[in-house]
Amino acid sequence: MPDIPDHLFRLKGGFKAFLSPPPEGVVRLTVGEPGFNTPKNISEAATKALLGGDTHYTRGEGREELCTAWASHLRSRWKIPVEDEGIVITPGAKQALLYAFMVAAQDDDEVILLAPCWPTHAEQVELVGAKPVFVHCEAPSFHPNLEQIRDAITDKTSAILVNSPNNPTGAVYTAEEMIGIVELAIEHDLWIISDEIYTELIWNDTEYIAPASVLGGFERTLTITGPSKTHAMTGWRIGVFAAPTHVAKTVGRLQGNTCSHIPSFLMPAAELAARDWSSVEKFRHEYVRRRELMLELLEDIPSLSASEPEGAFYVMVDIRGTGMDATTFAKRAMDEALVQVIPLDSLPGGEGYIRLSYAADDDVIREGIQRLQAWLD
């Protein structure tokens, strides 16, 4: 029987084991998606296109008007000087990330990841044959240390990945940190892969600076974004890859030889999402309120210590005061407290922590944290 390549066996599946829908009666504080429905006008745009027969092949990168809408948004909102032809609309941001790693890393290259990081980042580095190099960001802020990044750079380093606001830490990197990372990339001629899926979800006064907007940063930055987290469109699987035009044309050929393009009838909805941000402010208000609710409830549990998230919708919770490792905590919380959480000890830098999502409804947050408190008491 033919063999499966070894590197595919090594794929760990990220948080998959703790993201599966739990049994009935279990409170779920795990899922990284908005607890809202997609705005009605966006859903109606897709329905209208589908019923109107928009079900045929079209331009692989996405229709011109769709790519223009996202390029215009990135230019006006984040000062990224991307041309309309520098956009590829992908089936989810994960696919855009994979294209970025395919562009930025070859066999035996090294890619610097700021740890703890989202598992998919490390898994995709290995998937393209490169090696993840973890630079730890220290608690409680989980912000990067530029000197430690510099020390991690070798002659094999090809890229640095930046994810701010960060999943799972909630850290929002400062302008000085972002500019410093771009300067390191210029000095060592590295790619920057910038995962910007959470950039609209910032809760402190930090002004987000896109690496591609920094002088000298655009020509080496592969930007990944999309409407999943901002417009409650996670299940739509729509991602955005933005880069210098010659890079985007290469990625367009990659996509043409893999999945062709996202479903045609979703393109009008994706275009509307790029132009209509009216619902985002409402979502932001809800996240801020739910964040405060979760932090307030966690304060009443002496054996847990929560880091205050600056963005995204996750809380890093130090559970070492319970005497358990994170995986044991998560398994027992599921079985004994009937609460589903994500352990982070499989991630470099995440040892002793769990991740909670406050994208859930208020009553779910209250019930989940109160169950944990009663169980630990």
Secondary structure by P-SEA (a helix, b strand, c coil): cccccccccccccccccccccccccccccccccccccccaaaaaaaaaaaaacccccccccccaaaaaaaaaaaaaacccccccccccccccaaaaaaaaaaacccccbbbbbcccccaaaaaaaaaacbbbbbbbbccccccccaaaaaaaccccccbbbbbcccccccccccaaaaaaaaaaaaaabbbbbbbccccccccccbbbbbccccccccccbbbbccccccccccccbbbbbbccaaaaaaaaaaaaaccccccccaaaaaaaaaccccaaaaaaaaaaaaaaaaaaaaaaccccccccccccbbbbbbcccccccaaaaaaaaaacccbbbbbcccccccccbbbbbccccaaaaaaaaaaaaaaac
